[in-house]
Every structure is written in C-alpha cells, then in structure tokens.
Amino acid sequence: MLMINNDVVAQVLSMRECIEVQETAFAGLLEGKAIFRPRIDTYVPCDREDGYYRFGTVEGSSGGYYAVRLKSDIVHWPVGADGSVSENKYCVQPGTFCGLVILYSSGNGEPLAIMNDGHLQHMRVGGAAGIGTRLLARKNAATVGMLGSGGMARTFLEAYCAVRPIRTVKVFSRSPDNRGRFADEMSQRLGIAVTAVDSAREAVRGADILSTCTDSIKPTIEPEWLEPGMHVVNLGPHEVSAAVAARFDVKVQQGNEGLPLPESAMYRKGIGGSLGAFVMGTEAQQQRLPRATKDLKLAAWPVYTDILCGKAPGRTHNDQITHYRTIGNWGVQFSSVGGLVYHKAKAAGLGRELPTEWFLQDIRN
C-alpha cells in the first residue's frame, strides 16, 4: 500500500500521458472495459453560519484499477461587489483542503494506494479539456482567452499547448495580482506569450480557444462575445448560460453526470457547484444554500464517446463554434490517471509504503 502525496504525483505525471490514458479509458466505456458511478454530494449544516459541510464522492474502474475519490469541504458563497457569486471551500481552516483518492486492484481487491487528490485533480480535469480541444478546436488554433487564473487554469492551458500550436494567451481574473502571477509563470513554463488583461471581454476578444476556469456559480461569458470558429471549454457546470449555449454549433460533453433522480425535500439539483446533492438541515439552515443558474439540458448533448464511435460528427467546418464540457466520466478519470500515477510511483520507488495488512481484516463485513 502506497501513500502518494501531491509532490509525487507532480513528479511522475505528464500532461501528455494524462490525456492519453484518459482517452484510452473513455474508449473503454464503449466496450464494457470501463465504468463510473456519478458524483454524489451530501450537504450537512456546519459551524459557520453562512456555509455548509459538503461531502462528495465519485468512483469508477478502468485498466485493472478501481478508484474512489472522497472530498470533505466547508463551502460558502461570497457575493462580489459586482454581484458575482463564487464558491469558496476549505477543510479545518482556509487554505487547507482534504481530498483523497483510494485506489484498489479490480483483479483481486487489494488496496493499492491512498493519494492526495490536489494535483491529480487539476491534471485529470486539464487533460479532459485537452481531449475536447484535440477533438473540436480548429487545427490551427493558436490563441487562448482564459477566464480564471487558479490551479485549473494552469493545467487547462498546459493541455491546450499539448494538442494545439498555442502562441499567445490573454488571461483575466478578478485579482490583478493573481492574473499577473499566472501570466509570468505560464509564459516561462510554456515558452509562449501570456498577457494579463483588465476585463473578461478583452480576454475573450479574438481568441481561437475560450476557456472559463472560475469558481463562479453564475455565467461568466456573454452570447455576443462568441466569434465564428471559436472553441469554448468551461470548468464549472454553471459558467455557461442557455443563451450562450444557443450560439454553439457543436456541443459535446464527456458523459452524463449526476443521479437521474427527481427533486425532493432531500435531493436537490443546482445547489452551488453540485449538479445534484442530498441536503440535510432545517428550512432556515437551507436558506444558506444558493441556487445556481441551471437551465442547460445536459443529457441532450452528445458525449465524447459519440464522437469516438462516429455517432456524432464533431467540428465539420472552421466557422463553427464548438463547445466541450469537462463534466462526466469522473470516476473513469480517477481510476485511469490514478492507476498511471500508482504504476509510475511504484516503479520509481516513490511514495510512502504502508503495510497492506493494516487495511485488511479477518472479520467478514
């Protein structure tokens, strides 16, 4: 049994490998070689009066591995001076987080690894964005408009550079310091021109690839900003409005995500960053929970595997506006990328060995 931290994940995992292993796992969904269980969130009242405790899980299997991803967060939703609503989270105190990936062998059930999910999470989502960009963006796409300057924005941009000849990037986020740091860091890391700009509109104008990587639970782009030939990728489930989606000529997502359950007093849809969640608490406590903009019919959009097997054509000419959602197939992503990380860490002698017998017992459960 290995304990694998974020530093080890960063040491062994490249973006190109992350993209390739996910594409193989996604293809396995067509052949009965991969499976996932949609994400489940549960909300429970917490100590802070403007927040909630959220426990989230997702799981899946591919390539001989089974992965379960667990998250333990205190979430709250600050409102900006401009009326924007974002989702902030932490565990114990601001600046610390608790997310774990537990990896098993699907061959004999052996527990193989416990991993911090931070860097793996950023890489697997960025890699998925790269898959959509390889499938749908124009072959000569060379400019990126980036909204958001956090960890996800970094791996998204790294993935775009792995699949397209990116030369220039304009980035906007609400913090001038953050977008400035992003521009300096990514210019040096990727050897391309990354410029911080003062508005979302300026970041989007003239971009071949428009990328939204924010924590907003409201739409971040306007319909009139979209230009012929653009490829749009969004991180959060609520960053794109129905009016923006109506401008897309080709809409693709990784797979359907969220339990197909009707809403009830206990099960709610569109709460914060959750597509669907079980909610506990009094009526007064539940008033803390924001309703996100939720008017897209995701299930009607063709999934990645439809393009892979020819059921959906993808981009057919350069003037089309294409869109790829990085929502869905999450469990398969954690099993495929987590399995690759475990294999490489084990081969390199990295990670902390824990006795496997600590995790086994002789009492039938």
Buried (B, 14 or more C-beta within 10 A) or exposed (E): BBEBBBEBBBBBBBBBBBBBBBBBBBBBBEEEBBBBBBBBBBBEBBEEEEBBBBBBBBBBBBBEBBBBBBBBBBBBBEEEEEEBBBBEBBBEEEEEBBBEBBBBBBEEEEBBBBBBBBBBBBBBBBBBBBBBBBBBBBEEBBBBBBBBBBBBBBBBBBBBBBBBEBBBBBBBBBEEEBBBBBBEEBBEEBEBBBBBBEEBBEBBBEBBBBBBBBBBBBBBBBEEBBBEBBBBBBBBBBBBBEEBBEBBEBBBBBBBBBBEEEEEEEBBBBBBBBBBBBBEBEEEBBEBBBEBBBEBEBEEBBBBBBBBEEEBEBBEEEEBBBBBBBBBBBBBBBBBBBBBBBBBBBEEEBBEEBEEEEBEEEEEE
